[in-house]
Amino acid sequence: MTRFATSYPTGQSTRVCAGTGRALAEGEHAIAVLVEDASTGRMCRLDFAENAWSGGARPEASRWRVIGQWRSLVGRKESPTRPVLDDDGLLELLQQIEPGEPKRDALRCVIALLLLRRRVLVQEGARGGALLLRRRGDPRPPEGPPPIEVRDAGVDEAAVNEVMAEIEPLLGLPGGAADAGGGAS
């Protein structure tokens, strides 16, 4: 049975395997999963011990919708907070999130804006209401990979702030919503 301890800060490891309920040890590898509660739409983080994950433990499909995942290392409790995901991790998460639902499209848009602001991505153009982005330094198509398409979710400054307020603690992102480029259009 999956356990989720709500008393832990969600930006850092919960220090409990959601698949087994076992405490995760300092220095242990784990799989962090960003999930959305199927009934409320709220996002949260679940952690799974690497061996539980490889053994098939997953978030309960009837309760959680998986948005993305990443490999993590359980740190010391007293160590200073640092971002859970670096730029590469954020880019990987952006590519994992399936588009097509308003909340997920807004999340993809906000992550893309954050990565544009950090100069990880560059805009190549637009097509059919979607931004066409590529990783800075990657060659343009056809030599390089196809562009990353991020649908314009109609995200205004208030929506950017709302989505960032929800995902910052989940992903351990530093700074405020202003870091995402509040001038979204």
BELTA-V533955 format. One record per residue. N is the residue number from 0. RES is the residue in one small letter. PHI is phi in radians with two decimals (none if undefined). OMEGA is omega in degrees with one decimal (none if undefined). D_FIRST is the distance of its C-alpha to the first C-alpha in Angstrom with 2 decimals. Layout:
BEGIN
n=N res=RES phi=PHI omega=OMEGA d_first=D_FIRST
n=N res=RES phi=PHI omega=OMEGA d_first=D_FIRST
END
This chain:
BEGIN
n=0 res=m phi=none omega=-179.5 d_first=0.00
n=1 res=t phi=-1.36 omega=175.0 d_first=3.79
n=2 res=r phi=-1.98 omega=174.7 d_first=6.47
n=3 res=f phi=-2.33 omega=-178.4 d_first=9.99
n=4 res=a phi=-1.62 omega=-176.9 d_first=12.93
n=5 res=t phi=-1.37 omega=-178.1 d_first=15.84
n=6 res=s phi=-1.41 omega=179.5 d_first=18.39
n=7 res=y phi=-1.58 omega=175.1 d_first=18.76
n=8 res=p phi=-1.15 omega=-173.9 d_first=21.35
n=9 res=t phi=-1.39 omega=179.2 d_first=19.92
n=10 res=g phi=-1.30 omega=178.9 d_first=22.89
n=11 res=q phi=-1.88 omega=177.8 d_first=22.12
n=12 res=s phi=-0.98 omega=176.8 d_first=19.18
n=13 res=t phi=-1.27 omega=180.0 d_first=16.53
n=14 res=r phi=1.17 omega=177.6 d_first=16.78
n=15 res=v phi=-2.37 omega=177.1 d_first=13.06
n=16 res=c phi=-1.23 omega=-179.3 d_first=10.87
n=17 res=a phi=-1.22 omega=-179.9 d_first=8.28
n=18 res=g phi=-1.52 omega=-174.4 d_first=6.56
n=19 res=t phi=-2.04 omega=-175.7 d_first=7.18
n=20 res=g phi=1.44 omega=-179.8 d_first=8.40
n=21 res=r phi=-1.31 omega=175.8 d_first=11.75
n=22 res=a phi=-1.16 omega=177.0 d_first=14.87
n=23 res=l phi=-1.54 omega=-176.3 d_first=16.64
n=24 res=a phi=-1.49 omega=174.3 d_first=20.26
n=25 res=e phi=-0.96 omega=179.2 d_first=23.36
n=26 res=g phi=1.49 omega=-179.6 d_first=24.61
n=27 res=e phi=-1.39 omega=175.1 d_first=21.38
n=28 res=h phi=-1.38 omega=-179.0 d_first=20.87
n=29 res=a phi=-2.50 omega=174.0 d_first=17.84
n=30 res=i phi=-1.93 omega=176.7 d_first=17.13
n=31 res=a phi=-1.64 omega=-176.7 d_first=17.34
n=32 res=v phi=-2.23 omega=174.0 d_first=16.39
n=33 res=l phi=-1.52 omega=-176.6 d_first=18.25
n=34 res=v phi=-2.19 omega=175.6 d_first=16.46
n=35 res=e phi=-2.06 omega=178.1 d_first=17.83
n=36 res=d phi=-1.16 omega=-175.7 d_first=16.18
n=37 res=a phi=-1.09 omega=-177.6 d_first=17.08
n=38 res=s phi=-1.61 omega=-175.7 d_first=18.36
n=39 res=t phi=-1.87 omega=-176.6 d_first=20.25
n=40 res=g phi=1.41 omega=179.2 d_first=21.17
n=41 res=r phi=-1.34 omega=177.8 d_first=20.54
n=42 res=m phi=-1.65 omega=173.9 d_first=19.70
n=43 res=c phi=-2.67 omega=-178.4 d_first=17.59
n=44 res=r phi=-1.96 omega=171.7 d_first=16.54
n=45 res=l phi=-2.11 omega=176.4 d_first=13.26
n=46 res=d phi=-2.03 omega=178.2 d_first=13.81
n=47 res=f phi=-2.23 omega=172.6 d_first=12.48
n=48 res=a phi=-1.03 omega=-177.2 d_first=14.25
n=49 res=e phi=-0.98 omega=-179.2 d_first=16.73
n=50 res=n phi=-1.24 omega=176.3 d_first=15.94
n=51 res=a phi=-1.19 omega=179.0 d_first=12.19
n=52 res=w phi=-1.10 omega=-179.6 d_first=13.51
n=53 res=s phi=-1.18 omega=176.3 d_first=16.27
n=54 res=g phi=-1.49 omega=174.7 d_first=14.08
n=55 res=g phi=1.88 omega=178.5 d_first=12.48
n=56 res=a phi=-1.16 omega=180.0 d_first=9.39
n=57 res=r phi=-2.53 omega=174.4 d_first=10.06
n=58 res=p phi=-1.05 omega=179.6 d_first=9.51
n=59 res=e phi=-1.09 omega=-175.7 d_first=8.42
n=60 res=a phi=-1.08 omega=-179.9 d_first=12.03
n=61 res=s phi=-1.26 omega=-177.5 d_first=12.32
n=62 res=r phi=-1.91 omega=-171.6 d_first=11.86
n=63 res=w phi=-2.11 omega=170.3 d_first=13.18
n=64 res=r phi=-1.95 omega=-177.7 d_first=16.34
n=65 res=v phi=-1.29 omega=177.4 d_first=16.93
n=66 res=i phi=-1.73 omega=179.8 d_first=20.38
n=67 res=g phi=-2.99 omega=-178.6 d_first=20.87
n=68 res=q phi=-2.56 omega=176.0 d_first=19.78
n=69 res=w phi=-2.72 omega=178.1 d_first=21.68
n=70 res=r phi=-1.47 omega=-179.3 d_first=21.74
n=71 res=s phi=-2.39 omega=177.8 d_first=22.10
n=72 res=l phi=-2.18 omega=-179.1 d_first=23.14
n=73 res=v phi=-1.24 omega=-178.4 d_first=21.88
n=74 res=g phi=-1.62 omega=176.7 d_first=25.13
n=75 res=r phi=-1.28 omega=-179.9 d_first=26.64
n=76 res=k phi=-1.06 omega=-174.5 d_first=25.79
n=77 res=e phi=-1.56 omega=-179.4 d_first=29.49
n=78 res=s phi=-1.25 omega=-177.8 d_first=30.41
n=79 res=p phi=-1.09 omega=179.2 d_first=31.84
n=80 res=t phi=-1.19 omega=174.7 d_first=29.77
n=81 res=r phi=-2.38 omega=-176.7 d_first=30.50
n=82 res=p phi=-0.99 omega=177.5 d_first=29.37
n=83 res=v phi=-1.23 omega=-179.0 d_first=25.97
n=84 res=l phi=-2.07 omega=172.8 d_first=27.56
n=85 res=d phi=-1.47 omega=-177.7 d_first=31.17
n=86 res=d phi=-1.05 omega=178.7 d_first=33.33
n=87 res=d phi=-1.12 omega=178.7 d_first=32.23
n=88 res=g phi=-1.15 omega=177.2 d_first=28.55
n=89 res=l phi=-1.13 omega=178.4 d_first=29.43
n=90 res=l phi=-1.12 omega=177.6 d_first=31.45
n=91 res=e phi=-1.11 omega=178.1 d_first=28.66
n=92 res=l phi=-1.10 omega=177.8 d_first=26.30
n=93 res=l phi=-0.97 omega=-177.5 d_first=29.17
n=94 res=q phi=-1.31 omega=178.8 d_first=29.47
n=95 res=q phi=-1.40 omega=-175.1 d_first=25.75
n=96 res=i phi=-1.23 omega=179.2 d_first=25.62
n=97 res=e phi=-1.29 omega=177.1 d_first=26.55
n=98 res=p phi=-1.34 omega=173.5 d_first=29.51
n=99 res=g phi=2.13 omega=177.0 d_first=30.31
n=100 res=e phi=-2.06 omega=-174.5 d_first=28.60
n=101 res=p phi=-0.90 omega=-176.9 d_first=30.50
n=102 res=k phi=-1.17 omega=179.1 d_first=27.88
n=103 res=r phi=-1.20 omega=176.8 d_first=27.05
n=104 res=d phi=-1.10 omega=177.5 d_first=30.80
n=105 res=a phi=-1.14 omega=178.4 d_first=31.49
n=106 res=l phi=-1.10 omega=177.7 d_first=28.95
n=107 res=r phi=-1.05 omega=-178.8 d_first=30.57
n=108 res=c phi=-1.11 omega=-179.5 d_first=33.95
n=109 res=v phi=-1.14 omega=178.1 d_first=33.28
n=110 res=i phi=-1.11 omega=178.0 d_first=31.96
n=111 res=a phi=-1.08 omega=178.0 d_first=35.02
n=112 res=l phi=-1.09 omega=177.6 d_first=37.31
n=113 res=l phi=-1.07 omega=-179.2 d_first=35.93
n=114 res=l phi=-1.24 omega=172.9 d_first=36.53
n=115 res=l phi=-1.15 omega=179.8 d_first=39.97
n=116 res=r phi=-1.07 omega=179.5 d_first=40.80
n=117 res=r phi=-1.43 omega=178.4 d_first=39.85
n=118 res=r phi=1.13 omega=174.0 d_first=42.02
n=119 res=v phi=-1.44 omega=178.7 d_first=39.32
n=120 res=l phi=-1.95 omega=171.8 d_first=39.94
n=121 res=v phi=-2.20 omega=179.7 d_first=43.28
n=122 res=q phi=-1.51 omega=179.3 d_first=44.05
n=123 res=e phi=-1.71 omega=-178.2 d_first=45.89
n=124 res=g phi=2.66 omega=179.2 d_first=46.56
n=125 res=a phi=-2.53 omega=178.5 d_first=45.06
n=126 res=r phi=-2.67 omega=174.3 d_first=44.70
n=127 res=g phi=0.95 omega=179.1 d_first=43.80
n=128 res=g phi=1.38 omega=179.0 d_first=42.23
n=129 res=a phi=-2.16 omega=171.6 d_first=40.24
n=130 res=l phi=-1.34 omega=174.4 d_first=40.99
n=131 res=l phi=-1.86 omega=-173.7 d_first=41.58
n=132 res=l phi=-2.13 omega=171.2 d_first=40.48
n=133 res=r phi=-2.46 omega=177.8 d_first=40.70
n=134 res=r phi=-1.21 omega=177.6 d_first=39.86
n=135 res=r phi=-0.98 omega=179.3 d_first=42.94
n=136 res=g phi=1.68 omega=175.5 d_first=44.75
n=137 res=d phi=-1.32 omega=176.4 d_first=43.49
n=138 res=p phi=-1.16 omega=177.1 d_first=46.41
n=139 res=r phi=-1.23 omega=174.6 d_first=46.82
n=140 res=p phi=-1.06 omega=12.5 d_first=46.20
n=141 res=p phi=-1.56 omega=179.4 d_first=47.37
n=142 res=e phi=-1.20 omega=-178.2 d_first=47.42
n=143 res=g phi=-1.66 omega=179.3 d_first=44.15
n=144 res=p phi=-1.17 omega=176.9 d_first=40.77
n=145 res=p phi=-1.09 omega=-179.1 d_first=40.66
n=146 res=p phi=-1.16 omega=173.8 d_first=40.26
n=147 res=i phi=-1.49 omega=179.4 d_first=36.98
n=148 res=e phi=-1.70 omega=177.6 d_first=37.25
n=149 res=v phi=-2.17 omega=-178.1 d_first=35.91
n=150 res=r phi=-1.14 omega=175.5 d_first=36.65
n=151 res=d phi=-1.20 omega=-177.0 d_first=38.44
n=152 res=a phi=-1.53 omega=-178.5 d_first=35.98
n=153 res=g phi=1.14 omega=-174.8 d_first=38.84
n=154 res=v phi=-1.42 omega=174.7 d_first=37.42
n=155 res=d phi=-1.68 omega=-176.3 d_first=39.86
n=156 res=e phi=-1.03 omega=180.0 d_first=39.93
n=157 res=a phi=-1.12 omega=179.8 d_first=37.99
n=158 res=a phi=-1.18 omega=176.6 d_first=35.18
n=159 res=v phi=-1.03 omega=-179.7 d_first=35.14
n=160 res=n phi=-1.08 omega=-179.7 d_first=34.91
n=161 res=e phi=-1.14 omega=-179.8 d_first=32.08
n=162 res=v phi=-1.16 omega=179.8 d_first=29.94
n=163 res=m phi=-1.12 omega=179.0 d_first=30.85
n=164 res=a phi=-1.08 omega=180.0 d_first=29.99
n=165 res=e phi=-1.39 omega=-174.8 d_first=26.45
n=166 res=i phi=-1.56 omega=-179.6 d_first=25.93
n=167 res=e phi=-0.93 omega=-179.8 d_first=27.96
n=168 res=p phi=-1.20 omega=179.9 d_first=25.50
n=169 res=l phi=-1.22 omega=-176.4 d_first=22.57
n=170 res=l phi=-1.78 omega=-180.0 d_first=24.61
n=171 res=g phi=1.20 omega=-178.0 d_first=26.67
n=172 res=l phi=-1.34 omega=177.4 d_first=29.85
n=173 res=p phi=-1.42 omega=174.0 d_first=33.07
n=174 res=g phi=1.35 omega=-178.2 d_first=35.69
n=175 res=g phi=-1.90 omega=-179.6 d_first=35.76
n=176 res=a phi=-1.08 omega=179.2 d_first=35.82
n=177 res=a phi=-1.09 omega=178.2 d_first=39.42
n=178 res=d phi=-1.11 omega=-178.4 d_first=38.33
n=179 res=a phi=-1.49 omega=-179.4 d_first=37.14
n=180 res=g phi=1.46 omega=-176.0 d_first=40.67
n=181 res=g phi=-0.91 omega=-179.8 d_first=40.90
n=182 res=g phi=-1.47 omega=-179.4 d_first=43.77
n=183 res=a phi=-1.22 omega=174.5 d_first=41.60
n=184 res=s phi=-2.56 omega=none d_first=43.46
END
